[in-house]
Amino acid sequence: MLKKPPNTFKRFFINLSLVAGLVTLSFAGDPQKMVATGSGGVAIKGYDTVAYFTENQAIKGSPEFVHSWRDAKWHFVNAEHRDLFAADPERYAPQFGGFCALGISKGKAVAADPEAWTIVDGKLYMKFNEDARDRWRKDKERAIEKAKENWVELQKQE
């Protein structure tokens, strides 16, 4: 008799639900401004969103170099990165407010790990963890389209 493999997808969303409680939604009255923030209103756990593009890696920013955008504080490693972001935040900000792109594609706004990320067509996508990133990559075009649809609805709920 064959044993049914563990439902890792189900476990993934149970874990996402547990972590979701640690994230705050920030969007002063405008649902298009929803951003995942943590303690102190800091976006993407204090990682420098410009560094994903310029350094091709996740680098923790510093509160010394901060910029406020969409009711969230964004940290950077230096003044140059802060100024690049301030000049064009839409270019550098993660898609779906920094929430897990796989979760959004499934209709759930859950926290993302800034170390689990991907850039596709010049857009930054964050994931819950590396496993979610790897699964998302297998069908990223479909996941992105589904997430775009769900993102509109999720923002209306908040």
VMD Tcl script that builds the backbone (N, CA, C; Angstrom):
set m [mol new atoms 474]
animate dup $m
set s [atomselect $m all]
$s set {name element resname resid chain x y z} {
  {N N MET 1 A 0.839 -1.182 0.000}
  {CA C MET 1 A 0.000 0.000 0.000}
  {C C MET 1 A 0.884 1.245 0.000}
  {N N LEU 2 A 0.578 2.184 -0.863}
  {CA C LEU 2 A 1.350 3.420 -0.959}
  {C C LEU 2 A 0.945 4.381 0.144}
  {N N LYS 3 A 1.948 4.998 0.735}
  {CA C LYS 3 A 1.669 6.024 1.745}
  {C C LYS 3 A 1.493 7.359 1.047}
  {N N LYS 4 A 0.531 8.099 1.487}
  {CA C LYS 4 A 0.288 9.435 0.939}
  {C C LYS 4 A 1.403 10.357 1.441}
  {N N PRO 5 A 2.055 11.100 0.522}
  {CA C PRO 5 A 3.119 12.003 0.973}
  {C C PRO 5 A 2.547 13.127 1.827}
  {N N PRO 6 A 3.379 13.675 2.713}
  {CA C PRO 6 A 2.883 14.773 3.550}
  {C C PRO 6 A 2.463 15.955 2.687}
  {N N ASN 7 A 1.446 16.631 3.126}
  {CA C ASN 7 A 0.929 17.773 2.386}
  {C C ASN 7 A 1.748 19.011 2.760}
  {N N THR 8 A 2.877 19.196 2.067}
  {CA C THR 8 A 3.752 20.323 2.381}
  {C C THR 8 A 3.088 21.645 2.039}
  {N N PHE 9 A 2.234 21.654 1.035}
  {CA C PHE 9 A 1.541 22.886 0.664}
  {C C PHE 9 A 0.617 23.323 1.803}
  {N N LYS 10 A -0.099 22.358 2.362}
  {CA C LYS 10 A -0.996 22.670 3.480}
  {C C LYS 10 A -0.197 23.171 4.676}
  {N N ARG 11 A 0.916 22.496 4.997}
  {CA C ARG 11 A 1.772 22.938 6.105}
  {C C ARG 11 A 2.301 24.336 5.849}
  {N N PHE 12 A 2.661 24.621 4.599}
  {CA C PHE 12 A 3.169 25.935 4.229}
  {C C PHE 12 A 2.157 27.018 4.600}
  {N N PHE 13 A 0.886 26.829 4.268}
  {CA C PHE 13 A -0.104 27.856 4.546}
  {C C PHE 13 A -0.490 27.915 6.018}
  {N N ILE 14 A -0.365 26.814 6.712}
  {CA C ILE 14 A -0.564 26.865 8.164}
  {C C ILE 14 A 0.531 27.727 8.769}
  {N N ASN 15 A 1.771 27.504 8.342}
  {CA C ASN 15 A 2.885 28.327 8.828}
  {C C ASN 15 A 2.696 29.790 8.430}
  {N N LEU 16 A 2.228 30.026 7.220}
  {CA C LEU 16 A 1.992 31.400 6.779}
  {C C LEU 16 A 0.966 32.074 7.674}
  {N N SER 17 A -0.073 31.346 8.016}
  {CA C SER 17 A -1.120 31.921 8.863}
  {C C SER 17 A -0.577 32.296 10.233}
  {N N LEU 18 A 0.323 31.478 10.761}
  {CA C LEU 18 A 0.915 31.773 12.059}
  {C C LEU 18 A 1.775 33.021 12.003}
  {N N VAL 19 A 2.538 33.168 10.926}
  {CA C VAL 19 A 3.428 34.313 10.793}
  {C C VAL 19 A 2.645 35.575 10.441}
  {N N ALA 20 A 1.534 35.432 9.756}
  {CA C ALA 20 A 0.766 36.601 9.320}
  {C C ALA 20 A 0.394 37.505 10.480}
  {N N GLY 21 A 0.208 36.948 11.639}
  {CA C GLY 21 A -0.140 37.746 12.800}
  {C C GLY 21 A 0.967 38.683 13.236}
  {N N LEU 22 A 2.187 38.468 12.752}
  {CA C LEU 22 A 3.324 39.303 13.126}
  {C C LEU 22 A 3.496 40.511 12.220}
  {N N VAL 23 A 2.689 40.616 11.195}
  {CA C VAL 23 A 2.818 41.685 10.218}
  {C C VAL 23 A 1.678 42.672 10.374}
  {N N THR 24 A 1.986 43.919 10.197}
  {CA C THR 24 A 0.986 44.978 10.254}
  {C C THR 24 A 0.737 45.462 8.834}
  {N N LEU 25 A -0.487 45.849 8.549}
  {CA C LEU 25 A -0.797 46.456 7.268}
  {C C LEU 25 A -0.811 47.959 7.464}
  {N N SER 26 A -0.122 48.659 6.587}
  {CA C SER 26 A -0.045 50.111 6.698}
  {C C SER 26 A -0.535 50.724 5.400}
  {N N PHE 27 A -1.604 51.532 5.484}
  {CA C PHE 27 A -2.119 52.199 4.289}
  {C C PHE 27 A -3.118 53.268 4.668}
  {N N ALA 28 A -2.689 54.433 4.926}
  {CA C ALA 28 A -3.513 55.541 5.415}
  {C C ALA 28 A -4.687 55.857 4.499}
  {N N GLY 29 A -5.743 55.048 4.578}
  {CA C GLY 29 A -6.965 55.342 3.859}
  {C C GLY 29 A -6.960 54.989 2.383}
  {N N ASP 30 A -5.829 54.830 1.773}
  {CA C ASP 30 A -5.740 54.505 0.353}
  {C C ASP 30 A -5.303 53.055 0.224}
  {N N PRO 31 A -6.202 52.157 -0.209}
  {CA C PRO 31 A -5.853 50.746 -0.267}
  {C C PRO 31 A -4.706 50.440 -1.224}
  {N N GLN 32 A -4.412 51.307 -2.150}
  {CA C GLN 32 A -3.279 51.075 -3.045}
  {C C GLN 32 A -1.946 51.254 -2.334}
  {N N LYS 33 A -1.998 51.703 -1.096}
  {CA C LYS 33 A -0.772 51.963 -0.360}
  {C C LYS 33 A -0.483 50.897 0.693}
  {N N MET 34 A -1.101 49.747 0.617}
  {CA C MET 34 A -0.903 48.699 1.612}
  {C C MET 34 A 0.538 48.182 1.557}
  {N N VAL 35 A 1.217 48.195 2.717}
  {CA C VAL 35 A 2.598 47.742 2.825}
  {C C VAL 35 A 2.721 46.867 4.069}
  {N N ALA 36 A 3.466 45.782 3.940}
  {CA C ALA 36 A 3.754 44.923 5.093}
  {C C ALA 36 A 4.820 45.603 5.931}
  {N N THR 37 A 4.480 45.873 7.186}
  {CA C THR 37 A 5.451 46.487 8.083}
  {C C THR 37 A 5.534 45.673 9.361}
  {N N GLY 38 A 6.644 45.813 10.025}
  {CA C GLY 38 A 6.838 45.144 11.300}
  {C C GLY 38 A 6.943 46.166 12.402}
  {N N SER 39 A 7.696 45.847 13.393}
  {CA C SER 39 A 7.891 46.705 14.554}
  {C C SER 39 A 8.345 48.101 14.144}
  {N N GLY 40 A 7.676 49.105 14.678}
  {CA C GLY 40 A 8.046 50.488 14.394}
  {C C GLY 40 A 7.672 50.965 13.005}
  {N N GLY 41 A 6.837 50.197 12.305}
  {CA C GLY 41 A 6.408 50.603 10.966}
  {C C GLY 41 A 7.478 50.461 9.909}
  {N N VAL 42 A 8.450 49.572 10.130}
  {CA C VAL 42 A 9.558 49.376 9.192}
  {C C VAL 42 A 9.156 48.348 8.139}
  {N N ALA 43 A 9.337 48.721 6.874}
  {CA C ALA 43 A 9.008 47.844 5.749}
  {C C ALA 43 A 10.093 46.794 5.552}
  {N N ILE 44 A 9.706 45.691 5.024}
  {CA C ILE 44 A 10.530 44.529 4.670}
  {C C ILE 44 A 11.640 44.236 5.687}
  {N N LYS 45 A 11.251 44.295 6.937}
  {CA C LYS 45 A 12.117 43.934 8.063}
  {C C LYS 45 A 13.441 44.699 8.066}
  {N N GLY 46 A 13.413 45.909 7.497}
  {CA C GLY 46 A 14.593 46.763 7.530}
  {C C GLY 46 A 15.615 46.484 6.450}
  {N N TYR 47 A 15.289 45.636 5.484}
  {CA C TYR 47 A 16.227 45.356 4.397}
  {C C TYR 47 A 16.200 46.491 3.377}
  {N N ASP 48 A 17.325 46.690 2.734}
  {CA C ASP 48 A 17.493 47.740 1.727}
  {C C ASP 48 A 16.934 47.238 0.397}
  {N N THR 49 A 15.786 47.761 -0.007}
  {CA C THR 49 A 15.139 47.285 -1.232}
  {C C THR 49 A 15.925 47.643 -2.496}
  {N N VAL 50 A 16.718 48.691 -2.450}
  {CA C VAL 50 A 17.541 49.060 -3.610}
  {C C VAL 50 A 18.673 48.050 -3.809}
  {N N ALA 51 A 19.196 47.495 -2.733}
  {CA C ALA 51 A 20.317 46.550 -2.815}
  {C C ALA 51 A 19.977 45.298 -3.619}
  {N N TYR 52 A 18.718 44.895 -3.647}
  {CA C TYR 52 A 18.346 43.734 -4.463}
  {C C TYR 52 A 18.692 43.998 -5.929}
  {N N PHE 53 A 18.539 45.228 -6.346}
  {CA C PHE 53 A 18.784 45.602 -7.740}
  {C C PHE 53 A 20.250 45.953 -7.993}
  {N N THR 54 A 20.864 46.684 -7.084}
  {CA C THR 54 A 22.223 47.168 -7.320}
  {C C THR 54 A 23.305 46.187 -6.883}
  {N N GLU 55 A 23.035 45.399 -5.849}
  {CA C GLU 55 A 24.026 44.460 -5.310}
  {C C GLU 55 A 23.644 43.006 -5.574}
  {N N ASN 56 A 22.422 42.793 -6.073}
  {CA C ASN 56 A 21.892 41.457 -6.335}
  {C C ASN 56 A 21.925 40.577 -5.078}
  {N N GLN 57 A 21.633 41.198 -3.946}
  {CA C GLN 57 A 21.557 40.446 -2.697}
  {C C GLN 57 A 20.707 41.179 -1.668}
  {N N ALA 58 A 20.277 40.410 -0.681}
  {CA C ALA 58 A 19.505 40.971 0.431}
  {C C ALA 58 A 20.485 41.506 1.463}
  {N N ILE 59 A 20.384 42.808 1.745}
  {CA C ILE 59 A 21.281 43.448 2.707}
  {C C ILE 59 A 20.428 44.256 3.682}
  {N N LYS 60 A 20.683 44.053 4.957}
  {CA C LYS 60 A 19.958 44.792 5.994}
  {C C LYS 60 A 20.357 46.267 5.925}
  {N N GLY 61 A 19.357 47.142 5.926}
  {CA C GLY 61 A 19.597 48.576 5.923}
  {C C GLY 61 A 19.830 49.089 7.335}
  {N N SER 62 A 19.989 50.392 7.443}
  {CA C SER 62 A 20.245 51.043 8.728}
  {C C SER 62 A 19.210 52.134 8.960}
  {N N PRO 63 A 18.749 52.286 10.208}
  {CA C PRO 63 A 17.812 53.379 10.492}
  {C C PRO 63 A 18.463 54.750 10.302}
  {N N GLU 64 A 19.765 54.773 10.153}
  {CA C GLU 64 A 20.475 56.030 9.873}
  {C C GLU 64 A 20.081 56.576 8.500}
  {N N PHE 65 A 19.767 55.651 7.574}
  {CA C PHE 65 A 19.381 56.033 6.216}
  {C C PHE 65 A 17.951 55.559 5.983}
  {N N VAL 66 A 17.001 56.409 6.316}
  {CA C VAL 66 A 15.593 56.037 6.263}
  {C C VAL 66 A 14.829 56.986 5.347}
  {N N HIS 67 A 13.808 56.436 4.716}
  {CA C HIS 67 A 12.894 57.237 3.901}
  {C C HIS 67 A 11.484 56.739 4.199}
  {N N SER 68 A 10.557 57.655 4.411}
  {CA C SER 68 A 9.162 57.287 4.653}
  {C C SER 68 A 8.393 57.335 3.342}
  {N N TRP 69 A 7.684 56.265 3.085}
  {CA C TRP 69 A 6.874 56.154 1.875}
  {C C TRP 69 A 5.729 55.199 2.164}
  {N N ARG 70 A 4.545 55.584 1.785}
  {CA C ARG 70 A 3.339 54.792 2.011}
  {C C ARG 70 A 3.198 54.397 3.480}
  {N N ASP 71 A 3.385 55.375 4.334}
  {CA C ASP 71 A 3.227 55.189 5.776}
  {C C ASP 71 A 4.117 54.086 6.344}
  {N N ALA 72 A 5.238 53.846 5.709}
  {CA C ALA 72 A 6.206 52.862 6.194}
  {C C ALA 72 A 7.591 53.491 6.163}
  {N N LYS 73 A 8.458 53.000 7.031}
  {CA C LYS 73 A 9.857 53.445 7.059}
  {C C LYS 73 A 10.688 52.421 6.299}
  {N N TRP 74 A 11.441 52.902 5.331}
  {CA C TRP 74 A 12.293 52.051 4.510}
  {C C TRP 74 A 13.741 52.342 4.877}
  {N N HIS 75 A 14.479 51.308 5.226}
  {CA C HIS 75 A 15.880 51.459 5.623}
  {C C HIS 75 A 16.811 51.120 4.467}
  {N N PHE 76 A 17.972 51.803 4.443}
  {CA C PHE 76 A 18.943 51.624 3.366}
  {C C PHE 76 A 20.345 51.540 3.935}
  {N N VAL 77 A 21.273 50.995 3.155}
  {CA C VAL 77 A 22.651 50.846 3.626}
  {C C VAL 77 A 23.436 52.143 3.526}
  {N N ASN 78 A 22.965 53.058 2.692}
  {CA C ASN 78 A 23.681 54.327 2.540}
  {C C ASN 78 A 22.738 55.390 1.972}
  {N N ALA 79 A 23.223 56.614 1.935}
  {CA C ALA 79 A 22.423 57.743 1.447}
  {C C ALA 79 A 22.125 57.605 -0.045}
  {N N GLU 80 A 23.046 57.040 -0.791}
  {CA C GLU 80 A 22.826 56.867 -2.229}
  {C C GLU 80 A 21.610 55.972 -2.492}
  {N N HIS 81 A 21.518 54.850 -1.795}
  {CA C HIS 81 A 20.371 53.950 -1.973}
  {C C HIS 81 A 19.083 54.626 -1.524}
  {N N ARG 82 A 19.133 55.327 -0.406}
  {CA C ARG 82 A 17.958 56.050 0.083}
  {C C ARG 82 A 17.480 57.044 -0.973}
  {N N ASP 83 A 18.400 57.776 -1.561}
  {CA C ASP 83 A 18.040 58.796 -2.544}
  {C C ASP 83 A 17.518 58.176 -3.843}
  {N N LEU 84 A 18.074 57.036 -4.248}
  {CA C LEU 84 A 17.557 56.334 -5.424}
  {C C LEU 84 A 16.107 55.919 -5.194}
  {N N PHE 85 A 15.836 55.379 -4.024}
  {CA C PHE 85 A 14.474 54.965 -3.688}
  {C C PHE 85 A 13.534 56.165 -3.633}
  {N N ALA 86 A 13.966 57.230 -2.971}
  {CA C ALA 86 A 13.123 58.419 -2.826}
  {C C ALA 86 A 12.754 59.010 -4.182}
  {N N ALA 87 A 13.671 58.921 -5.144}
  {CA C ALA 87 A 13.421 59.473 -6.479}
  {C C ALA 87 A 12.461 58.616 -7.300}
  {N N ASP 88 A 12.378 57.307 -7.021}
  {CA C ASP 88 A 11.543 56.409 -7.820}
  {C C ASP 88 A 11.140 55.172 -7.008}
  {N N PRO 89 A 10.344 55.349 -5.959}
  {CA C PRO 89 A 10.011 54.212 -5.087}
  {C C PRO 89 A 9.288 53.072 -5.808}
  {N N GLU 90 A 8.461 53.379 -6.775}
  {CA C GLU 90 A 7.739 52.323 -7.502}
  {C C GLU 90 A 8.706 51.381 -8.217}
  {N N ARG 91 A 9.838 51.890 -8.623}
  {CA C ARG 91 A 10.834 51.059 -9.319}
  {C C ARG 91 A 11.465 50.040 -8.370}
  {N N TYR 92 A 11.716 50.439 -7.129}
  {CA C TYR 92 A 12.469 49.610 -6.195}
  {C C TYR 92 A 11.620 48.855 -5.167}
  {N N ALA 93 A 10.448 49.339 -4.877}
  {CA C ALA 93 A 9.613 48.695 -3.851}
  {C C ALA 93 A 9.197 47.296 -4.301}
  {N N PRO 94 A 9.127 46.367 -3.366}
  {CA C PRO 94 A 8.677 45.022 -3.735}
  {C C PRO 94 A 7.213 45.038 -4.147}
  {N N GLN 95 A 6.884 44.140 -5.046}
  {CA C GLN 95 A 5.505 43.997 -5.491}
  {C C GLN 95 A 4.636 43.510 -4.329}
  {N N PHE 96 A 3.371 43.801 -4.390}
  {CA C PHE 96 A 2.381 43.355 -3.414}
  {C C PHE 96 A 2.750 43.798 -2.002}
  {N N GLY 97 A 3.281 45.011 -1.899}
  {CA C GLY 97 A 3.560 45.612 -0.601}
  {C C GLY 97 A 4.601 44.891 0.233}
  {N N GLY 98 A 5.364 43.989 -0.385}
  {CA C GLY 98 A 6.366 43.230 0.354}
  {C C GLY 98 A 5.823 41.973 1.006}
  {N N PHE 99 A 4.563 41.647 0.737}
  {CA C PHE 99 A 4.004 40.391 1.224}
  {C C PHE 99 A 4.497 39.251 0.332}
  {N N CYS 100 A 4.337 38.023 0.809}
  {CA C CYS 100 A 4.740 36.844 0.042}
  {C C CYS 100 A 3.934 36.768 -1.259}
  {N N ALA 101 A 4.638 36.774 -2.386}
  {CA C ALA 101 A 3.969 36.737 -3.687}
  {C C ALA 101 A 3.193 35.439 -3.889}
  {N N LEU 102 A 3.708 34.327 -3.368}
  {CA C LEU 102 A 2.975 33.061 -3.472}
  {C C LEU 102 A 1.700 33.124 -2.637}
  {N N GLY 103 A 1.801 33.660 -1.439}
  {CA C GLY 103 A 0.616 33.819 -0.599}
  {C C GLY 103 A -0.432 34.693 -1.262}
  {N N ILE 104 A -0.008 35.792 -1.845}
  {CA C ILE 104 A -0.939 36.693 -2.544}
  {C C ILE 104 A -1.595 35.954 -3.705}
  {N N SER 105 A -0.828 35.115 -4.412}
  {CA C SER 105 A -1.417 34.365 -5.530}
  {C C SER 105 A -2.474 33.384 -5.044}
  {N N LYS 106 A -2.414 33.030 -3.757}
  {CA C LYS 106 A -3.412 32.135 -3.154}
  {C C LYS 106 A -4.471 32.908 -2.378}
  {N N GLY 107 A -4.404 34.245 -2.434}
  {CA C GLY 107 A -5.422 35.069 -1.783}
  {C C GLY 107 A -5.156 35.382 -0.326}
  {N N LYS 108 A -3.905 35.233 0.114}
  {CA C LYS 108 A -3.564 35.488 1.519}
  {C C LYS 108 A -2.400 36.466 1.613}
  {N N ALA 109 A -2.585 37.536 2.387}
  {CA C ALA 109 A -1.513 38.505 2.630}
  {C C ALA 109 A -0.735 38.043 3.855}
  {N N VAL 110 A 0.427 37.456 3.612}
  {CA C VAL 110 A 1.248 36.915 4.695}
  {C C VAL 110 A 2.665 37.474 4.620}
  {N N ALA 111 A 3.333 37.418 5.748}
  {CA C ALA 111 A 4.688 37.958 5.851}
  {C C ALA 111 A 5.644 37.246 4.896}
  {N N ALA 112 A 6.634 37.983 4.465}
  {CA C ALA 112 A 7.664 37.426 3.589}
  {C C ALA 112 A 9.011 37.494 4.285}
  {N N ASP 113 A 9.904 36.642 3.858}
  {CA C ASP 113 A 11.283 36.648 4.336}
  {C C ASP 113 A 12.110 37.436 3.332}
  {N N PRO 114 A 12.718 38.545 3.716}
  {CA C PRO 114 A 13.506 39.342 2.768}
  {C C PRO 114 A 14.678 38.589 2.145}
  {N N GLU 115 A 15.035 37.436 2.717}
  {CA C GLU 115 A 16.112 36.621 2.148}
  {C C GLU 115 A 15.603 35.713 1.029}
  {N N ALA 116 A 14.290 35.571 0.884}
  {CA C ALA 116 A 13.687 34.722 -0.147}
  {C C ALA 116 A 13.022 35.630 -1.180}
  {N N TRP 117 A 13.732 35.967 -2.215}
  {CA C TRP 117 A 13.275 36.972 -3.163}
  {C C TRP 117 A 13.663 36.580 -4.590}
  {N N THR 118 A 13.027 37.254 -5.536}
  {CA C THR 118 A 13.301 37.051 -6.955}
  {C C THR 118 A 13.002 38.363 -7.672}
  {N N ILE 119 A 13.786 38.669 -8.683}
  {CA C ILE 119 A 13.472 39.794 -9.569}
  {C C ILE 119 A 13.071 39.211 -10.918}
  {N N VAL 120 A 11.895 39.607 -11.390}
  {CA C VAL 120 A 11.380 39.168 -12.682}
  {C C VAL 120 A 10.962 40.409 -13.453}
  {N N ASP 121 A 11.493 40.574 -14.634}
  {CA C ASP 121 A 11.157 41.713 -15.494}
  {C C ASP 121 A 11.296 43.041 -14.746}
  {N N GLY 122 A 12.360 43.160 -13.954}
  {CA C GLY 122 A 12.636 44.399 -13.247}
  {C C GLY 122 A 11.766 44.660 -12.034}
  {N N LYS 123 A 11.017 43.667 -11.583}
  {CA C LYS 123 A 10.134 43.786 -10.419}
  {C C LYS 123 A 10.614 42.835 -9.324}
  {N N LEU 124 A 10.593 43.323 -8.081}
  {CA C LEU 124 A 11.029 42.543 -6.923}
  {C C LEU 124 A 9.832 41.828 -6.293}
  {N N TYR 125 A 9.977 40.517 -6.106}
  {CA C TYR 125 A 8.944 39.689 -5.478}
  {C C TYR 125 A 9.558 38.996 -4.268}
  {N N MET 126 A 8.887 39.110 -3.137}
  {CA C MET 126 A 9.340 38.468 -1.903}
  {C C MET 126 A 8.487 37.226 -1.652}
  {N N LYS 127 A 9.083 36.258 -0.955}
  {CA C LYS 127 A 8.373 35.015 -0.633}
  {C C LYS 127 A 8.492 34.723 0.860}
  {N N PHE 128 A 7.645 33.816 1.334}
  {CA C PHE 128 A 7.599 33.422 2.734}
  {C C PHE 128 A 8.913 32.777 3.169}
  {N N ASN 129 A 9.451 31.915 2.310}
  {CA C ASN 129 A 10.722 31.249 2.583}
  {C C ASN 129 A 11.286 30.722 1.267}
  {N N GLU 130 A 12.418 30.052 1.320}
  {CA C GLU 130 A 13.066 29.568 0.090}
  {C C GLU 130 A 12.232 28.507 -0.608}
  {N N ASP 131 A 11.547 27.664 0.148}
  {CA C ASP 131 A 10.687 26.648 -0.451}
  {C C ASP 131 A 9.568 27.311 -1.255}
  {N N ALA 132 A 8.947 28.330 -0.676}
  {CA C ALA 132 A 7.890 29.066 -1.386}
  {C C ALA 132 A 8.465 29.731 -2.629}
  {N N ARG 133 A 9.673 30.290 -2.523}
  {CA C ARG 133 A 10.322 30.920 -3.679}
  {C C ARG 133 A 10.531 29.897 -4.793}
  {N N ASP 134 A 11.018 28.726 -4.438}
  {CA C ASP 134 A 11.290 27.699 -5.441}
  {C C ASP 134 A 10.014 27.209 -6.104}
  {N N ARG 135 A 8.950 27.030 -5.319}
  {CA C ARG 135 A 7.664 26.595 -5.896}
  {C C ARG 135 A 7.070 27.686 -6.775}
  {N N TRP 136 A 7.195 28.936 -6.350}
  {CA C TRP 136 A 6.672 30.068 -7.105}
  {C C TRP 136 A 7.373 30.176 -8.461}
  {N N ARG 137 A 8.666 29.946 -8.487}
  {CA C ARG 137 A 9.445 30.053 -9.731}
  {C C ARG 137 A 9.003 29.063 -10.799}
  {N N LYS 138 A 8.455 27.924 -10.391}
  {CA C LYS 138 A 8.058 26.886 -11.351}
  {C C LYS 138 A 6.958 27.357 -12.298}
  {N N ASP 139 A 6.124 28.264 -11.842}
  {CA C ASP 139 A 5.031 28.778 -12.672}
  {C C ASP 139 A 4.823 30.253 -12.359}
  {N N LYS 140 A 5.908 31.005 -12.398}
  {CA C LYS 140 A 5.866 32.397 -11.940}
  {C C LYS 140 A 4.946 33.286 -12.762}
  {N N GLU 141 A 4.854 33.074 -14.064}
  {CA C GLU 141 A 3.991 33.939 -14.872}
  {C C GLU 141 A 2.536 33.819 -14.433}
  {N N ARG 142 A 2.083 32.581 -14.247}
  {CA C ARG 142 A 0.710 32.362 -13.799}
  {C C ARG 142 A 0.522 32.878 -12.377}
  {N N ALA 143 A 1.502 32.638 -11.514}
  {CA C ALA 143 A 1.416 33.099 -10.123}
  {C C ALA 143 A 1.356 34.624 -10.055}
  {N N ILE 144 A 2.118 35.294 -10.890}
  {CA C ILE 144 A 2.111 36.763 -10.900}
  {C C ILE 144 A 0.745 37.280 -11.338}
  {N N GLU 145 A 0.189 36.701 -12.381}
  {CA C GLU 145 A -1.118 37.146 -12.862}
  {C C GLU 145 A -2.203 36.908 -11.811}
  {N N LYS 146 A -2.174 35.743 -11.183}
  {CA C LYS 146 A -3.171 35.440 -10.147}
  {C C LYS 146 A -2.983 36.376 -8.953}
  {N N ALA 147 A -1.733 36.647 -8.590}
  {CA C ALA 147 A -1.462 37.553 -7.467}
  {C C ALA 147 A -1.961 38.964 -7.773}
  {N N LYS 148 A -1.780 39.424 -8.998}
  {CA C LYS 148 A -2.276 40.756 -9.375}
  {C C LYS 148 A -3.780 40.842 -9.181}
  {N N GLU 149 A -4.500 39.794 -9.588}
  {CA C GLU 149 A -5.954 39.766 -9.404}
  {C C GLU 149 A -6.311 39.791 -7.918}
  {N N ASN 150 A -5.661 38.930 -7.159}
  {CA C ASN 150 A -5.960 38.827 -5.727}
  {C C ASN 150 A -5.557 40.082 -4.965}
  {N N TRP 151 A -4.491 40.734 -5.388}
  {CA C TRP 151 A -3.984 41.932 -4.705}
  {C C TRP 151 A -5.050 43.024 -4.671}
  {N N VAL 152 A -5.747 43.197 -5.769}
  {CA C VAL 152 A -6.816 44.197 -5.837}
  {C C VAL 152 A -7.882 43.886 -4.797}
  {N N GLU 153 A -8.288 42.628 -4.738}
  {CA C GLU 153 A -9.332 42.221 -3.791}
  {C C GLU 153 A -8.845 42.306 -2.340}
  {N N LEU 154 A -7.632 41.877 -2.084}
  {CA C LEU 154 A -7.089 41.925 -0.714}
  {C C LEU 154 A -7.027 43.349 -0.182}
  {N N GLN 155 A -6.664 44.275 -1.032}
  {CA C GLN 155 A -6.575 45.672 -0.592}
  {C C GLN 155 A -7.950 46.247 -0.277}
  {N N LYS 156 A -8.974 45.772 -0.962}
  {CA C LYS 156 A -10.332 46.246 -0.695}
  {C C LYS 156 A -10.825 45.767 0.662}
  {N N GLN 157 A -10.320 44.631 1.127}
  {CA C GLN 157 A -10.763 44.050 2.403}
  {C C GLN 157 A -10.211 44.785 3.599}
  {N N GLU 158 A -9.097 45.462 3.430}
  {CA C GLU 158 A -8.442 46.113 4.564}
  {C C GLU 158 A -9.054 47.468 4.867}
}
mol reanalyze $m
mol bondsrecalc $m
mol representation Tube
mol addrep $m
